[in-house]
Amino acid sequence: MKVVLPDLAVTRRDGPSYPAAQVAGGVAIVPITVPIISEEEVREVWIEIYHRPERDLVAVLELLFPSNKAGSGRAEYLARRRAVLRQSVHLVELDLLVGGQRIVSAPLPPGDYLAMVARAHRRPDGEVYAWSVRSPLPEIPLPLQAPDPDAPLDLQAAFSNAYDGARYAHRIDYDGPLQATLAEADPCWASSGCTRSTLIRIDCDLPLTCVG
């Protein structure tokens, strides 16, 4: 009589929560616990402006993400950026991140945040606006198709609407440690208790004035 053994046996017995798996030949394989890390999905968004009725692409507005300024995502963003710059299309980039590598390699004005405006008819030259983390967000030009004038883009108003509408003042823990890398005097200013990132402060011993 020929005895046939299964390749896998499922049994029930008292013991640990994770019993050893039985395989052919009586060898027990004991599992170990390891962390299962799934890659966080990075959702990048941008705004494209078209001219009606032909629906010609006029301008692209990019808000830089951490993945655009470091790691493999930087190469992907630079490729998309080159594709836009090869067209007769305006490109506006908002870099509101103090970390990572700047997208523009040319000498830049001092500042924590940058806005870069690359007009199609002025390339390879472009305009760079820079400001401090302590300053209100500025109004920058958004180029359109001639003869239309630039559209003013009020970054402070957009930030305030998003901040208030999403109730970030209640969702963000401002008592936690500051993760951003700021200039030497700015961490003292940033940890002073005001919840807005658009603030004016003269000295760490003086009260903050919220603007916008």
Backbone bond lengths (Angstrom), bond angles and torsions (degrees), N, CA, C in turn:
res aa  C-N    CA-C-N  psi(-1)  N-CA   C-N-CA  omega(-1)  CA-C   N-CA-C  phi
1 M - - - 1.466 - - 1.524 109.29 -
2 K 1.296 117.92 128.49 1.446 123.11 -177.39 1.531 110.59 -90.87
3 V 1.318 114.94 127.32 1.468 120.26 179.33 1.526 108.95 -93.99
4 V 1.324 116.50 125.45 1.460 122.55 179.91 1.515 108.70 -108.41
5 L 1.340 116.84 122.40 1.464 121.83 179.17 1.522 109.86 -101.16
6 P 1.318 117.18 138.97 1.473 119.56 178.65 1.521 110.63 -72.48
7 D 1.321 115.30 152.02 1.462 119.85 175.44 1.526 111.95 -72.63
8 L 1.332 117.82 -25.04 1.453 121.68 -178.89 1.512 108.83 -141.72
9 A 1.321 115.87 131.69 1.455 120.69 178.99 1.509 109.08 -120.31
10 V 1.326 117.72 135.87 1.453 123.55 176.48 1.510 107.44 -112.01
11 T 1.312 116.83 116.84 1.466 122.07 -177.57 1.512 109.44 -125.06
12 R 1.321 115.55 167.31 1.458 121.64 177.92 1.508 108.32 -128.30
13 R 1.316 116.59 129.95 1.453 120.77 178.64 1.526 108.78 -156.84
14 D 1.328 115.42 161.46 1.451 120.14 176.87 1.520 109.35 -74.59
15 G 1.329 116.02 140.00 1.455 118.76 -179.70 1.512 110.79 161.07
16 P 1.305 117.42 -154.50 1.465 120.99 -177.99 1.525 111.95 -64.08
17 S 1.314 114.53 164.18 1.463 119.48 178.88 1.514 111.66 -65.77
18 Y 1.344 117.34 -26.21 1.451 121.59 -178.04 1.526 108.27 -122.29
19 P 1.362 117.46 85.09 1.468 120.23 -178.10 1.517 111.57 -66.24
20 A 1.319 115.62 157.22 1.450 120.70 177.38 1.521 110.31 -66.47
21 A 1.317 116.71 142.37 1.458 121.63 177.37 1.525 108.90 -82.98
22 Q 1.337 116.40 133.03 1.456 121.82 -179.63 1.525 109.85 -94.48
23 V 1.320 116.03 133.36 1.453 120.37 176.98 1.514 108.85 -123.95
24 A 1.313 115.42 171.96 1.457 120.15 -178.81 1.519 110.21 -59.24
25 G 1.311 116.33 140.92 1.452 121.49 -178.74 1.510 113.29 92.56
26 G 1.343 116.79 1.04 1.450 119.86 176.82 1.509 115.29 77.74
27 V 1.344 118.41 13.14 1.461 121.20 179.92 1.521 109.02 -86.42
28 A 1.329 116.96 129.12 1.456 122.16 -179.41 1.524 109.96 -96.90
29 I 1.319 116.50 132.03 1.457 122.21 176.58 1.527 107.32 -106.62
30 V 1.322 116.16 116.43 1.456 121.42 -177.24 1.526 109.22 -95.40
31 P 1.334 118.49 124.39 1.466 120.19 -178.67 1.521 111.35 -75.68
32 I 1.316 116.14 154.76 1.451 122.47 171.90 1.518 108.61 -120.06
33 T 1.315 116.17 157.93 1.458 121.48 -178.47 1.529 109.90 -93.30
34 V 1.319 116.53 126.44 1.468 121.92 178.74 1.526 108.22 -131.06
35 P 1.320 117.67 150.06 1.468 119.46 176.80 1.524 110.78 -73.17
36 I 1.307 116.69 134.43 1.459 122.30 177.06 1.526 106.68 -103.12
37 I 1.321 116.21 108.56 1.457 121.80 -175.88 1.528 108.81 -106.84
38 S 1.305 115.51 120.76 1.463 120.18 176.57 1.522 108.49 -101.33
39 E 1.324 116.04 141.60 1.458 120.46 -179.47 1.527 109.93 -67.95
40 E 1.321 114.32 132.15 1.457 119.73 179.20 1.527 110.08 -71.88
41 E 1.317 115.39 131.86 1.460 119.71 179.59 1.523 109.99 -71.78
42 V 1.315 116.03 128.40 1.457 121.86 178.66 1.526 108.36 -103.52
43 R 1.306 115.73 116.84 1.461 121.04 -178.39 1.520 108.67 -103.79
44 E 1.317 116.08 110.60 1.451 121.19 179.91 1.529 109.54 -102.08
45 V 1.318 115.41 140.57 1.462 120.32 -179.01 1.523 108.79 -129.91
46 W 1.309 115.97 152.52 1.451 121.98 173.86 1.524 107.91 -151.35
47 I 1.324 115.52 166.08 1.461 121.53 -177.21 1.519 108.94 -115.37
48 E 1.307 116.30 130.51 1.460 121.85 175.68 1.529 108.79 -112.26
49 I 1.325 116.36 135.24 1.459 122.30 -178.55 1.525 108.29 -112.39
50 Y 1.329 115.94 125.46 1.462 122.14 -177.50 1.522 110.16 -115.15
51 H 1.340 115.79 153.91 1.460 122.50 176.98 1.526 108.59 -100.89
52 R 1.321 115.06 125.26 1.458 119.99 178.17 1.523 109.73 -90.96
53 P 1.350 119.08 152.98 1.468 127.17 3.04 1.532 113.79 -90.29
54 E 1.343 116.49 -5.51 1.471 118.48 -176.33 1.525 112.56 -72.30
55 R 1.335 117.01 -18.21 1.460 123.59 -176.49 1.535 110.88 59.34
56 D 1.325 115.08 42.78 1.460 120.58 173.71 1.525 108.69 -77.74
57 L 1.333 116.02 136.28 1.453 119.94 177.98 1.522 109.13 -71.42
58 V 1.327 117.30 123.72 1.465 122.51 -176.01 1.524 111.13 -103.60
59 A 1.330 118.01 -47.07 1.458 121.14 -174.28 1.526 109.61 -150.18
60 V 1.335 114.46 153.07 1.460 122.25 175.21 1.521 107.37 -124.52
61 L 1.326 115.71 128.81 1.465 121.98 178.14 1.517 108.27 -109.73
62 E 1.331 116.32 118.20 1.460 122.54 -177.21 1.528 109.93 -112.41
63 L 1.330 116.28 130.90 1.457 122.63 170.62 1.522 106.87 -105.39
64 L 1.329 116.97 113.29 1.452 120.56 -173.56 1.527 111.60 -69.36
65 F 1.330 114.80 138.49 1.455 123.13 177.11 1.530 108.53 -107.18
66 P 1.339 117.74 163.01 1.470 118.83 175.71 1.522 113.20 -54.36
67 S 1.333 117.30 -34.69 1.463 120.42 -179.31 1.522 111.88 -68.73
68 N 1.350 117.93 -19.99 1.460 120.57 177.99 1.525 112.48 -77.09
69 K 1.339 116.38 -20.85 1.461 120.59 -171.33 1.526 113.24 -109.66
70 A 1.311 118.30 -0.77 1.463 120.20 -178.86 1.527 108.95 -156.66
71 G 1.343 116.24 155.90 1.461 121.41 175.42 1.511 112.98 71.70
72 S 1.338 114.52 -163.84 1.465 120.37 -177.17 1.518 112.66 -66.27
73 G 1.340 116.74 -26.97 1.457 119.54 179.88 1.512 113.29 -65.05
74 R 1.338 117.43 -23.41 1.457 120.29 178.85 1.519 110.95 -65.12
75 A 1.342 117.43 -44.11 1.459 120.92 179.48 1.529 110.61 -62.99
76 E 1.327 116.98 -39.52 1.460 119.98 178.81 1.528 111.14 -64.75
77 Y 1.333 116.10 -41.61 1.465 118.52 179.58 1.522 111.41 -66.47
78 L 1.326 117.08 -42.44 1.459 120.17 -179.82 1.526 111.18 -61.55
79 A 1.331 117.10 -35.50 1.463 120.22 177.18 1.530 110.51 -66.16
80 R 1.325 116.87 -42.69 1.470 119.73 177.69 1.526 110.42 -66.00
81 R 1.322 116.47 -37.25 1.461 121.41 179.17 1.531 110.74 -63.60
82 R 1.331 117.10 -44.65 1.465 120.47 179.12 1.521 110.86 -62.37
83 A 1.324 116.99 -36.98 1.462 120.50 179.59 1.533 110.62 -63.30
84 V 1.326 117.21 -37.81 1.467 120.43 178.16 1.521 110.63 -70.28
85 L 1.339 116.90 -42.97 1.458 120.66 -176.26 1.526 112.15 -68.58
86 R 1.326 117.77 -21.82 1.467 120.28 177.28 1.527 111.96 -76.17
87 Q 1.323 117.20 -11.99 1.455 121.49 179.06 1.529 109.82 -98.72
88 S 1.311 115.49 165.60 1.463 120.51 175.31 1.521 108.81 -84.24
89 V 1.328 114.41 66.86 1.462 122.79 -174.00 1.524 108.49 -134.71
90 H 1.321 116.54 138.35 1.457 120.97 174.89 1.536 109.30 -74.35
91 L 1.319 116.00 145.34 1.462 121.12 177.35 1.521 108.88 -128.18
92 V 1.331 115.94 126.54 1.468 122.44 175.72 1.524 107.50 -120.64
93 E 1.343 115.46 124.84 1.465 121.18 -179.36 1.522 109.66 -119.12
94 L 1.315 115.89 131.21 1.461 121.93 177.42 1.521 108.45 -109.85
95 D 1.325 115.88 115.59 1.459 121.38 178.80 1.524 107.77 -108.97
96 L 1.337 116.00 92.28 1.460 122.13 -178.99 1.524 110.38 -102.78
97 L 1.330 116.50 30.99 1.465 122.67 -179.90 1.528 108.74 -118.67
98 V 1.330 116.19 132.76 1.465 119.34 178.94 1.523 111.72 -86.78
99 G 1.328 118.18 -10.39 1.456 121.68 -179.52 1.513 112.01 -105.56
100 G 1.336 115.27 172.58 1.452 120.88 178.22 1.514 112.74 81.95
101 Q 1.320 115.13 179.16 1.457 122.08 -177.07 1.525 110.10 -94.49
102 R 1.321 116.03 133.28 1.453 120.10 179.75 1.526 110.65 -61.31
103 I 1.324 115.64 145.92 1.453 120.60 179.36 1.528 110.90 -72.39
104 V 1.326 116.87 -38.00 1.463 121.66 179.99 1.516 108.76 -88.74
105 S 1.332 117.00 127.35 1.460 121.73 -177.85 1.524 112.84 -90.61
106 A 1.334 118.39 -11.28 1.460 121.59 -179.69 1.525 110.10 -70.09
107 P 1.349 117.98 161.24 1.468 120.54 175.56 1.523 110.70 -56.10
108 L 1.324 116.73 131.58 1.456 121.73 -174.87 1.522 109.76 -117.28
109 P 1.332 116.92 152.71 1.471 119.56 175.50 1.525 109.45 -68.56
110 P 1.333 117.98 153.54 1.463 120.01 179.94 1.521 111.49 -65.64
111 G 1.302 116.41 141.95 1.457 121.24 179.14 1.510 110.44 164.29
112 D 1.323 116.08 157.71 1.463 121.47 178.11 1.521 111.58 -85.40
113 Y 1.336 116.76 -34.33 1.449 122.31 -178.17 1.525 109.32 -119.95
114 L 1.321 115.56 150.96 1.461 120.84 -178.61 1.526 110.50 -134.21
115 A 1.310 114.90 148.78 1.463 122.32 167.41 1.516 106.79 -127.87
116 M 1.325 117.56 126.51 1.461 122.39 -177.08 1.529 109.55 -116.65
117 V 1.304 116.17 125.65 1.465 122.88 -178.62 1.521 108.14 -116.43
118 A 1.324 117.21 111.57 1.463 123.06 178.76 1.528 108.18 -108.78
119 R 1.328 115.19 98.92 1.468 119.97 -179.80 1.526 109.51 -77.69
120 A 1.317 116.25 140.07 1.462 120.77 -174.40 1.517 112.20 -60.07
121 H 1.327 118.11 -37.80 1.464 121.35 -174.78 1.521 112.78 -87.84
122 R 1.317 118.65 -0.86 1.467 120.98 -179.34 1.526 112.82 -115.46
123 R 1.296 117.69 0.99 1.455 118.92 -178.87 1.527 109.91 -70.01
124 P 1.348 117.85 144.16 1.462 126.12 19.72 1.515 115.57 -86.24
125 D 1.334 118.90 2.59 1.458 120.46 179.53 1.525 110.47 -80.68
126 G 1.306 115.31 151.32 1.456 121.75 177.58 1.515 110.16 -145.64
127 E 1.315 116.35 167.06 1.461 122.34 -179.80 1.527 109.07 -104.94
128 V 1.327 117.04 136.26 1.463 122.38 178.58 1.523 108.75 -123.06
129 Y 1.319 116.18 124.33 1.459 122.45 175.39 1.526 107.32 -108.42
130 A 1.328 117.02 132.67 1.457 121.36 -177.78 1.529 109.52 -131.20
131 W 1.325 116.38 144.57 1.457 120.18 178.03 1.528 109.76 -152.47
132 S 1.321 115.44 163.04 1.461 122.28 -176.84 1.516 111.27 -81.89
133 V 1.327 115.51 157.70 1.465 120.74 176.17 1.521 110.94 -63.59
134 R 1.326 117.00 -20.21 1.457 120.57 -179.69 1.526 112.78 -84.30
135 S 1.306 117.73 -11.86 1.461 121.40 -174.85 1.524 111.10 -91.04
136 P 1.332 117.46 152.82 1.465 119.44 171.62 1.524 109.97 -62.08
137 L 1.308 117.01 153.11 1.455 120.28 175.72 1.527 109.09 -66.92
138 P 1.328 117.35 137.61 1.470 119.82 -173.20 1.532 112.33 -86.68
139 E 1.306 114.45 177.77 1.461 122.52 169.69 1.517 107.02 -100.60
140 I 1.334 116.80 125.78 1.458 120.69 -178.12 1.528 108.84 -119.13
141 P 1.351 117.30 158.06 1.463 119.94 179.62 1.524 111.97 -81.95
142 L 1.302 115.51 141.30 1.464 122.08 173.75 1.522 107.48 -113.78
143 P 1.352 118.79 103.99 1.463 120.38 -175.88 1.528 111.96 -65.55
144 L 1.319 114.58 142.81 1.463 121.96 178.04 1.525 108.56 -121.88
145 Q 1.312 115.97 -172.15 1.463 120.57 -178.57 1.527 109.45 -81.96
146 A 1.336 116.70 133.35 1.467 120.85 177.79 1.533 109.49 -60.62
147 P 1.325 117.19 142.95 1.474 128.87 8.70 1.525 113.60 -92.01
148 D 1.318 119.11 13.91 1.456 120.62 -179.31 1.528 110.11 -66.81
149 P 1.329 117.62 136.93 1.465 119.80 178.38 1.531 110.77 -74.91
150 D 1.318 115.12 168.66 1.469 119.83 176.28 1.520 110.33 -59.43
151 A 1.318 115.65 145.12 1.454 121.23 173.06 1.529 108.21 -93.33
152 P 1.339 118.56 129.16 1.460 119.60 179.03 1.533 110.50 -73.21
153 L 1.312 116.64 129.70 1.457 122.07 179.76 1.524 107.77 -110.51
154 D 1.326 116.14 104.23 1.466 122.33 -177.37 1.522 108.46 -84.94
155 L 1.329 116.93 97.21 1.465 120.78 -177.17 1.521 111.62 -67.29
156 Q 1.336 117.31 -34.40 1.463 119.88 -179.68 1.521 110.90 -64.66
157 A 1.316 116.85 -43.12 1.461 120.23 179.64 1.527 110.67 -65.24
158 A 1.337 116.76 -41.55 1.464 120.17 178.80 1.522 110.79 -63.83
159 F 1.344 116.79 -43.09 1.457 120.34 178.73 1.528 111.26 -63.09
160 S 1.327 116.90 -46.34 1.463 120.74 -177.53 1.523 111.06 -62.66
161 N 1.336 117.03 -42.07 1.464 119.80 179.08 1.521 111.59 -62.99
162 A 1.345 116.56 -43.55 1.464 119.81 179.47 1.527 111.22 -67.88
163 Y 1.326 116.80 -40.74 1.465 121.82 -178.28 1.525 110.96 -63.90
164 D 1.333 116.04 -46.75 1.457 120.01 -178.56 1.522 111.16 -72.43
165 G 1.337 116.62 -41.90 1.460 119.43 -177.31 1.511 113.48 -64.88
166 A 1.332 117.34 -36.47 1.472 121.03 179.94 1.524 112.23 -89.28
167 R 1.327 118.10 -1.47 1.479 123.29 177.81 1.531 111.09 56.64
168 Y 1.323 115.34 46.23 1.465 119.32 179.73 1.524 112.09 -65.58
169 A 1.324 118.20 -25.68 1.459 120.30 178.64 1.526 111.45 -60.41
170 H 1.341 116.90 -27.17 1.461 121.29 179.39 1.528 112.26 -97.40
171 R 1.309 117.98 -17.93 1.465 121.20 -174.98 1.522 113.17 -95.37
172 I 1.332 117.79 -23.98 1.466 121.32 -175.56 1.519 109.81 -99.20
173 D 1.328 116.35 133.98 1.454 121.93 177.68 1.523 109.13 -85.38
174 Y 1.320 116.50 98.49 1.455 121.01 -178.91 1.528 112.27 -82.23
175 D 1.335 116.82 -4.63 1.463 119.73 177.09 1.527 111.58 -87.51
176 G 1.327 117.97 -9.86 1.452 121.52 -179.28 1.514 111.48 -74.36
177 P 1.334 116.56 170.17 1.469 120.29 179.72 1.523 111.25 -65.46
178 L 1.313 115.12 146.00 1.461 121.43 179.64 1.521 109.44 -77.89
179 Q 1.329 116.89 123.92 1.461 121.26 -177.35 1.523 112.46 -94.24
180 A 1.322 117.80 -24.30 1.456 120.84 -177.67 1.528 110.58 -70.33
181 T 1.318 115.81 146.00 1.461 121.68 176.82 1.525 108.53 -91.68
182 L 1.337 115.84 107.37 1.453 120.89 -176.83 1.519 110.23 -111.84
183 A 1.327 115.60 171.00 1.457 120.64 175.23 1.515 109.94 -62.67
184 E 1.314 116.48 164.93 1.467 121.97 -169.68 1.518 112.87 -55.41
185 A 1.326 118.43 -41.14 1.455 121.19 -175.64 1.517 113.26 -88.00
186 D 1.329 118.52 -14.09 1.458 120.89 -173.14 1.525 115.02 -74.90
187 P 1.348 121.63 -34.94 1.468 118.96 178.66 1.523 113.53 -57.77
188 C 1.327 117.52 -37.37 1.464 121.05 176.53 1.521 110.28 -61.85
189 W 1.321 114.99 -41.68 1.465 119.76 178.36 1.524 111.47 -67.51
190 A 1.326 117.04 -42.64 1.464 121.09 -174.15 1.519 112.09 -71.28
191 S 1.328 118.71 -25.51 1.465 121.57 -176.80 1.512 112.22 -96.48
192 S 1.340 117.30 21.99 1.459 120.30 -173.04 1.516 114.17 -88.30
193 G 1.331 117.69 -3.17 1.452 118.76 172.07 1.503 116.08 115.66
194 C 1.302 120.15 -16.81 1.461 120.93 178.76 1.521 108.68 -80.55
195 T 1.310 118.42 139.36 1.455 121.78 -170.80 1.518 113.85 -87.96
196 R 1.312 118.72 -10.46 1.467 120.00 -178.80 1.517 110.37 -87.83
197 S 1.321 116.14 148.66 1.453 119.39 173.95 1.523 111.12 -87.81
198 T 1.338 117.07 -9.43 1.464 120.67 178.91 1.518 107.71 -104.50
199 L 1.296 116.71 89.74 1.451 122.32 -173.20 1.517 110.10 -132.12
200 I 1.331 115.81 160.36 1.457 121.50 170.90 1.523 107.06 -118.93
201 R 1.316 116.82 128.08 1.452 121.20 179.90 1.525 108.20 -141.38
202 I 1.322 116.89 130.71 1.460 121.10 -178.68 1.516 110.75 -90.30
203 D 1.323 117.77 -41.41 1.458 121.04 -177.49 1.517 108.19 -150.72
204 C 1.339 116.62 153.50 1.455 120.31 -177.68 1.519 112.21 -65.93
205 D 1.328 117.92 -17.98 1.463 120.61 -179.52 1.518 112.78 -93.72
206 L 1.331 115.72 0.91 1.466 119.70 -179.83 1.516 109.42 -109.72
207 P 1.340 117.82 156.72 1.470 120.18 -178.93 1.517 111.52 -68.28
208 L 1.301 114.77 158.09 1.466 121.28 177.68 1.515 110.02 -85.01
209 T 1.295 115.54 150.87 1.455 121.20 173.03 1.523 107.59 -119.45
210 C 1.332 116.40 114.82 1.455 120.26 178.63 1.518 109.30 -80.39
211 V 1.294 115.82 137.85 1.459 120.36 179.14 1.511 108.69 -123.06
212 G 1.305 116.02 143.66 1.456 119.98 176.69 1.494 112.63 81.29
